[in-house]
Structure formats: C-alpha cells, structure tokens
Amino acid sequence: MLIIDSKDCENIDKALKKYKKKFEKSKTLLQLRERQSFTKPSVKRRGEVLKAIYKQQIHSGKIDA
C-alpha cells in the first residue's frame, strides 16, 4: 500500500504526481504483469543468459546500438 504525505495547502495535482512516481518506482505493475503467466525457470534463465550475451557484445563493440 502506497502512502503519500501531503500538506493541507498542497495542490491535488502535485499529490497525484507524487503518487504516480511512487507507484512507478515500486514496480507494482510489472510484478502484476509478471504474475499473469507462468514462465518456466529454465526459460527465464535462458532469457537472462541471452540478455547478458547481448550486453557483453554491445560493450565489446561487436554490435552497434
């Protein structure tokens, strides 16, 4: 549960903006989407390995990003 501290004189738009930032930083929506479908641990691990290989190739200069 997200709690936003707001002052009485603070504009509701500013409070809403703070809430949206806090919501985005907490990654609640990403967790919700991740839980919608089950991915096997082997598939998840393979994706992580491919991502690491890609990042290493970019860093070494083999791929122009």
One Martini backbone bead per residue (centre of mass of N, CA, C, O) as a GRO file, in nm:
protein
   65
    1MET     BB    1   0.095   0.037   0.024
    2LEU     BB    2   0.048   0.369  -0.057
    3ILE     BB    3   0.193   0.667   0.088
    4ILE     BB    4   0.099   1.014   0.098
    5ASP     BB    5   0.244   1.310   0.184
    6SER     BB    6   0.029   1.584   0.263
    7LYS     BB    7  -0.067   1.898   0.250
    8ASP     BB    8  -0.323   2.116   0.278
    9CYS     BB    9  -0.196   2.326   0.053
   10GLU     BB   10  -0.178   2.110  -0.149
   11ASN     BB   11  -0.203   2.004  -0.451
   12ILE     BB   12  -0.360   1.743  -0.612
   13ASP     BB   13  -0.163   1.717  -0.852
   14LYS     BB   14   0.096   1.675  -0.686
   15ALA     BB   15   0.000   1.422  -0.535
   16LEU     BB   16  -0.048   1.252  -0.790
   17LYS     BB   17   0.242   1.267  -0.895
   18LYS     BB   18   0.370   1.128  -0.650
   19TYR     BB   19   0.212   0.865  -0.675
   20LYS     BB   20   0.307   0.782  -0.959
   21LYS     BB   21   0.608   0.766  -0.891
   22LYS     BB   22   0.586   0.560  -0.660
   23PHE     BB   23   0.447   0.339  -0.829
   24GLU     BB   24   0.676   0.307  -1.040
   25LYS     BB   25   0.909   0.240  -0.832
   26SER     BB   26   0.762  -0.025  -0.710
   27LYS     BB   27   0.670  -0.225  -0.949
   28THR     BB   28   0.371  -0.336  -0.947
   29LEU     BB   29   0.293  -0.375  -1.248
   30LEU     BB   30   0.516  -0.575  -1.321
   31GLN     BB   31   0.433  -0.796  -1.119
   32LEU     BB   32   0.150  -0.841  -1.229
   33ARG     BB   33   0.233  -0.926  -1.518
   34GLU     BB   34   0.417  -1.162  -1.427
   35ARG     BB   35   0.174  -1.328  -1.279
   36GLN     BB   36  -0.017  -1.401  -1.525
   37SER     BB   37   0.234  -1.581  -1.613
   38PHE     BB   38   0.406  -1.875  -1.654
   39THR     BB   39   0.757  -1.930  -1.617
   40LYS     BB   40   1.006  -2.112  -1.667
   41PRO     BB   41   1.316  -2.126  -1.531
   42SER     BB   42   1.467  -2.198  -1.796
   43VAL     BB   43   1.356  -1.960  -1.963
   44LYS     BB   44   1.449  -1.733  -1.780
   45ARG     BB   45   1.751  -1.803  -1.787
   46ARG     BB   46   1.788  -1.780  -2.095
   47GLY     BB   47   1.717  -1.479  -2.112
   48GLU     BB   48   1.949  -1.380  -1.929
   49VAL     BB   49   2.180  -1.487  -2.104
   50LEU     BB   50   2.111  -1.335  -2.366
   51LYS     BB   51   2.130  -1.052  -2.240
   52ALA     BB   52   2.429  -1.075  -2.151
   53ILE     BB   53   2.545  -1.122  -2.431
   54TYR     BB   54   2.444  -0.860  -2.559
   55LYS     BB   55   2.587  -0.664  -2.363
   56GLN     BB   56   2.875  -0.768  -2.426
   57GLN     BB   57   2.873  -0.698  -2.729
   58ILE     BB   58   2.832  -0.395  -2.694
   59HIS     BB   59   3.082  -0.342  -2.515
   60SER     BB   60   3.293  -0.463  -2.736
   61GLY     BB   61   3.166  -0.366  -3.041
   62LYS     BB   62   2.999  -0.574  -3.226
   63ILE     BB   63   2.750  -0.392  -3.151
   64ASP     BB   64   2.536  -0.142  -3.266
   65ALA     BB   65   2.315   0.080  -3.067
   0.00000   0.00000   0.00000
